[in-house]
């Protein structure tokens, strides 16, 4: 039940939907078409602001809803959202990834939850179900490997760690109280969303989970992409420490420098065990998911992979502590570091 202070907050009059996009024009087209279909059945006034971040084109066509397209050189997801916020006129912002597919009632669910007095609402974003899924697909879909929403309770409030901008609405008044929305130094991606949520809410539980605000996440991850993501997260954790130490300390037990001191020796000592674990991981990941128990392999893979997941993170953290890789080289560096590692070199890019 909303508190008296929450109940006195004004209802949302206009929702500004902000979508940063880079290199995924086809999926972006699906999203814009889906919004068109939902627009006919919604009473929620909204506008869409699309920011093309240096790669890709806005799909050609005419849409019945207000759509503004901003083109920019590559600046990163956070700064792209900042451009969208600057162009938005709504009293609430809805951040979406360009690879989600909203379901009927999506906009109403966000607005109704905000109107109940919440400052921010996290929508449900289950992974898309694939035809003939592999065990790795099930691992991504049913474990906390990337986005862990399985344990979230509808209507319950959560802390800044749930501030995932693939499907997140927030009152404009919260953003306007900040010096800036997304930190321009946290780029190209990762930690920029929860760092934003940390500055919005601190240690309070200011984000309400709304299961009815459902947008399916249409992104098929490969094992190579998954571990390259962990390398990049390790790199970006160093940037997070430099830009918002309080947020970093709420997530990690020691500083990047302290962590990095022991990494080289640890990675060398664990190389043989990690090589064996990765081989087992690859073997299991390629299996077809069991029809009678689709999560069986997924759970085994999850438990097995945690040490090598940490290895990938530490590779990225160590590289960033010692080299301070420029922001626009970090994604390429993450893939390069993965292929150069004596354990992860066995992973094939694109698979």
C-alpha positions in Angstrom: 0.0 0.0 0.0 1.4 3.4 -0.9 2.3 5.8 1.8 0.5 9.2 2.3 3.5 11.0 0.7 3.3 8.6 -2.3 -0.4 9.1 -2.8 0.0 12.8 -3.0 2.3 12.7 -6.0 0.7 13.9 -9.2 -0.4 11.4 -11.9 1.6 11.0 -15.0 0.3 13.0 -17.9 2.8 12.1 -20.6 5.3 9.2 -20.9 8.5 9.8 -22.8 9.9 6.6 -24.2 13.7 6.8 -24.8 15.4 4.2 -26.9 19.2 4.3 -27.5 20.1 2.1 -30.5 23.4 1.0 -32.0 23.7 -1.4 -34.9 20.5 -3.2 -34.5 18.1 -1.6 -37.0 16.1 -4.8 -37.7 15.3 -5.3 -34.0 14.6 -1.6 -33.6 12.1 -1.9 -36.5 10.3 -4.7 -34.7 10.1 -2.6 -31.5 8.7 0.5 -33.3 6.1 -1.7 -35.1 5.1 -3.3 -31.8 4.7 0.1 -30.2 2.4 1.0 -33.1 0.3 -2.0 -32.4 0.0 -1.2 -28.7 -0.7 2.5 -29.4 -4.2 1.6 -30.8 -5.2 -0.1 -27.6 -3.7 2.3 -25.0 -5.1 5.4 -23.3 -1.7 6.4 -22.1 -0.3 9.4 -23.9 3.3 8.8 -24.9 6.1 10.1 -27.2 9.1 8.1 -28.5 12.6 9.5 -28.7 15.0 7.3 -30.6 18.8 8.0 -30.3 20.9 6.4 -33.0 24.4 6.0 -31.4 26.7 6.3 -34.4 25.7 3.0 -36.1 22.4 2.0 -37.7 19.4 3.8 -39.2 15.9 4.6 -38.0 13.5 2.2 -39.9 11.7 4.0 -42.6 8.0 4.3 -42.3 5.2 6.3 -40.7 4.0 5.8 -37.2 0.8 7.1 -35.6 2.6 8.1 -32.4 5.0 11.1 -31.9 8.5 9.9 -32.9 11.7 12.0 -32.7 14.9 10.6 -34.1 18.3 11.9 -32.9 21.5 10.9 -34.8 24.8 11.3 -33.0 28.4 10.1 -33.4 29.1 7.1 -31.2 29.0 8.4 -27.6 27.9 5.4 -25.6 24.5 4.2 -24.2 24.4 6.6 -21.1 25.2 9.8 -23.0 22.7 8.7 -25.7 20.0 8.4 -23.1 21.0 11.9 -21.8 20.3 13.3 -25.3 16.9 11.6 -25.2 16.2 13.1 -21.8 17.1 16.5 -23.1 14.5 16.2 -25.9 11.8 14.6 -23.7 8.7 16.6 -22.7 7.0 14.0 -20.5 6.7 14.0 -16.7 7.9 10.4 -16.7 10.7 8.7 -18.7 10.6 5.1 -19.9 13.9 3.6 -20.9 13.9 0.7 -23.3 16.5 -1.4 -25.0 16.1 -1.6 -28.7 15.8 -5.4 -28.6 12.7 -5.8 -26.4 9.2 -6.6 -27.5 6.5 -5.0 -25.3 3.3 -7.0 -24.7 -0.3 -5.6 -24.5 -0.9 -3.5 -21.5 2.8 -2.5 -21.2 2.4 1.3 -21.1 -0.6 1.2 -18.9 1.2 -1.0 -16.4 4.1 1.4 -16.1 1.9 4.4 -15.7 -0.5 2.8 -13.3 2.4 1.7 -11.1 4.0 5.2 -11.2 0.6 6.6 -10.3 0.4 4.4 -7.3 3.1 6.7 -5.9 6.3 4.9 -7.0 9.3 6.9 -8.2 10.6 4.2 -10.5 9.2 1.0 -12.0 11.1 -2.0 -13.3 9.2 -4.0 -15.9 9.4 -7.7 -16.4 11.8 -8.6 -19.2 12.0 -12.4 -19.7 14.4 -13.8 -22.3 12.7 -14.8 -25.6 12.1 -18.5 -26.0 14.0 -20.0 -28.9 13.0 -22.9 -31.2 15.2 -25.9 -30.4 17.0 -24.1 -27.5 20.4 -25.2 -26.5 21.4 -25.9 -22.9 23.2 -22.5 -23.0 20.0 -20.7 -24.1 18.3 -22.2 -21.0 21.2 -21.2 -18.9 20.8 -17.6 -20.0 17.0 -17.7 -19.6 16.6 -19.5 -16.3 19.6 -18.6 -14.1 20.9 -15.3 -12.7 23.8 -15.3 -15.3 22.9 -11.8 -16.7 19.5 -10.4 -15.7 18.0 -12.2 -12.6 14.3 -11.4 -12.4 13.2 -14.8 -11.4 13.0 -14.0 -7.7 11.4 -10.6 -8.0 8.0 -10.2 -6.4 5.3 -8.2 -8.1 4.7 -4.9 -6.4 7.7 -5.2 -4.1 10.3 -2.4 -3.9 14.0 -3.0 -4.6 17.3 -1.1 -4.4 19.4 0.5 -7.1 20.9 -2.8 -8.2 17.6 -3.4 -10.1 17.9 -0.2 -12.0 18.2 -1.9 -15.4 17.3 0.4 -18.2 16.2 -2.3 -20.7 12.7 -1.7 -19.2 12.6 1.0 -16.5 10.3 4.0 -16.0 11.1 6.9 -13.6 9.5 10.2 -12.7 11.1 13.1 -14.4 11.2 15.0 -11.1 13.7 12.4 -9.8 16.0 13.0 -12.7 15.7 16.8 -12.6 17.1 16.7 -9.1 20.4 15.3 -10.3 23.5 17.2 -11.5 23.3 14.9 -14.6 21.4 11.8 -15.4 23.8 9.2 -16.8 27.5 9.7 -16.0 29.1 10.6 -19.3 32.3 8.8 -18.3 30.7 5.4 -17.8 30.8 4.3 -21.4 30.4 2.6 -23.7 28.1 0.3 -21.6 27.7 -1.4 -18.2 27.2 0.0 -14.7 25.9 3.3 -16.2 22.3 2.3 -15.4 22.7 1.1 -11.8 25.1 4.0 -11.1 22.3 6.3 -12.2 19.9 4.5 -10.0 22.3 4.8 -7.1 22.4 8.5 -7.4 18.6 8.6 -7.6 17.9 6.4 -4.6 21.0 5.7 -2.6 20.4 2.9 -0.1 16.6 3.2 -0.3 14.4 0.7 -2.1 13.0 3.1 -4.6 12.3 0.8 -7.6 9.0 -1.1 -7.7 8.8 -4.3 -9.8 5.8 -4.6 -12.0 5.2 -8.0 -13.7 2.5 -6.6 -16.0 4.9 -4.2 -17.6 6.3 -7.0 -19.7 8.7 -6.7 -22.6 10.3 -9.8 -23.9 14.1 -9.5 -24.4 15.0 -10.7 -27.9 18.7 -11.2 -27.6 20.4 -14.6 -28.2 23.8 -14.6 -26.4 26.7 -16.8 -27.4 29.2 -18.2 -25.0 31.9 -16.0 -26.4 29.7 -12.9 -26.0 28.8 -13.9 -22.5 32.4 -14.1 -21.3 33.5 -11.0 -23.3 30.7 -9.3 -21.4 32.3 -10.3 -18.2 35.7 -9.0 -19.3 34.1 -5.7 -20.1 32.3 -5.6 -16.8 35.6 -6.1 -15.1 37.0 -3.1 -17.0 34.0 -1.0 -16.3 34.1 -1.8 -12.6 37.4 0.2 -12.4 35.7 3.2 -14.1 32.8 2.9 -11.7 35.2 3.0 -8.7 36.7 6.2 -10.2 33.4 7.9 -10.8 31.2 6.8 -7.9 33.1 5.1 -5.2 30.1 4.8 -2.9 28.2 2.9 -5.6 31.2 0.6 -6.3 31.6 -0.1 -2.5 28.0 -1.1 -2.3 28.7 -3.8 -5.0 32.3 -5.0 -4.4 34.3 -5.8 -1.2 37.6 -4.3 -2.1 39.1 -1.6 -4.4 40.2 -2.5 -8.0 43.8 -1.9 -7.1 43.6 -4.3 -4.1 41.8 -6.9 -6.2 44.3 -6.5 -9.1 47.4 -7.2 -6.8 46.7 -10.9 -6.6 45.0 -11.5 -10.0 48.1 -12.4 -12.0 49.2 -15.1 -9.6 45.7 -16.4 -9.1 44.9 -16.7 -12.8 48.1 -18.6 -13.4 47.5 -21.0 -10.5 43.9 -21.7 -11.6 44.7 -22.1 -15.4 44.6 -25.9 -15.4 41.4 -26.1 -13.4 39.8 -23.3 -15.4 40.7 -25.0 -18.7 39.0 -28.2 -17.6 35.9 -26.3 -16.4 35.6 -24.3 -19.7 35.9 -27.5 -21.7 33.1 -29.0 -19.7 31.1 -25.8 -19.9 31.4 -25.8 -23.8 30.4 -29.5 -24.0 27.3 -28.9 -21.8 26.3 -25.6 -23.4 26.1 -27.2 -26.9 23.6 -29.9 -25.8 20.0 -29.6 -26.7 17.8 -28.6 -23.7 15.9 -31.5 -22.2 12.2 -31.5 -22.9 11.3 -33.2 -19.7 13.6 -31.0 -17.6 14.8 -28.0 -19.6 16.6 -26.4 -16.6 18.6 -29.5 -15.7 21.7 -28.6 -17.8 21.2 -24.9 -17.1 21.6 -25.3 -13.4 24.6 -27.5 -13.8 26.2 -25.1 -16.2 25.6 -22.2 -13.8 27.3 -23.8 -10.9 30.2 -25.0 -13.0 30.9 -21.7 -14.7 31.2 -19.4 -11.7 35.0 -19.7 -11.3 35.6 -19.0 -15.0 33.0 -16.2 -15.0 35.2 -14.6 -12.2 38.3 -15.3 -14.3 36.9 -13.3 -17.2 35.9 -10.4 -14.9 39.4 -10.3 -13.3 41.0 -10.3 -16.8 39.2 -7.1 -17.6 39.7 -5.5 -14.2 43.5 -6.2 -14.3 43.8 -4.8 -17.8 42.0 -1.6 -16.9 43.9 -1.0 -13.7 47.2 -1.3 -15.6 46.4 0.3 -18.9 43.3 2.7 -18.6 41.9 1.6 -22.0 40.0 4.5 -23.8 36.3 4.1 -23.7 35.8 3.7 -27.5 38.3 0.8 -27.5 36.9 -1.2 -24.5 34.5 -3.5 -26.4 37.2 -4.5 -28.9 39.7 -4.9 -26.1 37.4 -7.2 -24.1 37.1 -9.6 -27.1 40.8 -9.4 -27.7 41.7 -10.1 -24.1 39.4 -13.1 -24.1 41.0 -14.6 -27.2 44.5 -14.0 -25.8 43.9 -15.7 -22.5 45.3 -19.2 -22.3 42.0 -20.6 -21.1 39.4 -18.6 -23.1 41.2 -18.8 -26.4 39.3 -22.1 -27.0 36.0 -20.1 -27.3 35.1 -19.4 -30.9 33.8 -15.8 -31.6 30.2 -15.9 -32.8 29.5 -19.3 -31.1 
